[in-house]
């Protein structure tokens, strides 16, 4: 196929700059817009399919890994497309920004903050690099002492502490699974109620469960009391990832890989990442008890956890301890692909 001829040969360097700027920048903008449409429509297709089969237990969790394997693409990309379509169900009228902008905006967990940044980026015609800088600034505050300012010392980044999520051990929710009335223990573990209890149990009610399998109502409990457990740490994977044994009730446990909520430690391939892991291992070594409170960033993502370590010196909220010690940075938006594949071992 014949190559396209240049419209005109640039005769001066200034002409070359002008011509390349026009062609390159315009072309990149078109490519970025094409990515935007492509990823949004991909996410819409996946979301529509999952909703079509929402009554099938566990179906949605299997769709993306299966689709990624069939198409030969990364599941992380497909999860990002799905989240993009869900966070922005209407894309029309958003043509000023491209995929490089929205990819950054998806890292902002607070929807109001994300919307404000989007409006500012559109009005200010920010490049993606500027938007990324602003997003990072949302998660960090800069602390500069007068002495440091006078001496010209670089400011020290102080990460905003997390507000710990701390539920109440032993509080569960009554649910209906496959037509059966059960107590949802969390982590896809369920306790069957006998016929008499099932008839008197109301779906969504918060209850306690005694050793004999009898349920009792909880006074004043709310959803914030759910998903608090005693755990044993099996292994520290890296600074922000743990393999744990979770006791959903006495003498009943499940093995799970948890990611610490709200933060990100350096990669294990870096000296900083190895140091963060050693620091957590040292804390765990002197821990006498561990409690967690778990949440899910998305229906199809893995579990995030607030981890509380009891030591002889008192209780340590591990998430904030990593931030305060400079071993991690804030990260409030997660995707499935942020967890590296690894065997339980």
C-alpha positions, 0 to 999 in steps of 0.5 A: 500500500502506498504511503501517504504523502506529506502535505508540504515539506517543512522548510525551516525548523520552526515549520517542522516544530509546527507541523509535528506538533499539529500531527503528533498532538492531534493524533495522540488526542484521537488515540486517547479518545479511541481508548476512552470509547473502547474501554467504556464500551467494553465495561458496559458489555461486561456489566450488562452481561453480569447483571443479566445473570446476577441471580446465579451465585458466584457467576459474576466473580468468574466472568472476567477471569474466564473472559481474559483467558479466552481473549488473551488479555489481562484481567486487570484491564477488564476489571478497570473497564468494568469499574470505568463503566460503573463509575461513569454510566453516561459518557456523553458530554465528557469529550474534553478529557481522554482515557489518560485522564479518567484512568487517573480519576479512577484512583480517587475513591471519594466520588465528590472529590473525583467529580470536583477534580474532573470539572477543574481538569476540564476547565483548566485543560489540564494534561494527564500529568497535572491531574495525576499530581493533583490526585496524589496531593489529595492523599497527602498533606505537606508538613513544613516546619518553620525551621525547615522552610527557613533552611530550605529543607525539602518538605516532608510528606505526611499522609492523612491518617485513616479513620479505623473501621472497627466492628463488633465481634460475633455480630452476623446478618441473617440472609437468604442463599439459594432459598435457604435462611442462613446466618451469613458468617462472612467470606462465603461461609453460612450457618444453616438455621433449623426450621423453627429458627428460620421461620422466625428470622427476618432477612437482614436482621443482625444477630448473635450466634451461640455455641449451640447454634441458636441465634439471638437479637443484638441490641442497637447493632448496625451494619458498621458492627459487621465483619469483625474477626479474630485472626491468626497471621500465617505469613506476611506476603509484603508490607500491605498483604497478609495470609491469615486464618480468620475465625468466622466463629469459634472453631470455624475458620477460613484461610484468606489473603488480605490487603490492608485498606487505604494504603500501598507499600513499595513493590517487593522488588525494591529495597523499600518494599523489602524493608516494609515487609521486615518492619511488619514481620517485626511487629507481628513477632511481638503480637499476642492477638490480632483482630480485623475488620474487613470491607470490599471495594467492589462486589467482584474484588477481594477483601480489604482489611483494617488490622489491629495488633495487640502487643505488650505495649498496647494496640497498634492499628497497623494501617496507620502505623505503616503510614506514620512510619513512612513505609506506605502511601495512601491509596483509596481506590483498588482494583482486582489486579492490584493483588499479585497472583500467588499460591496460598502455600 
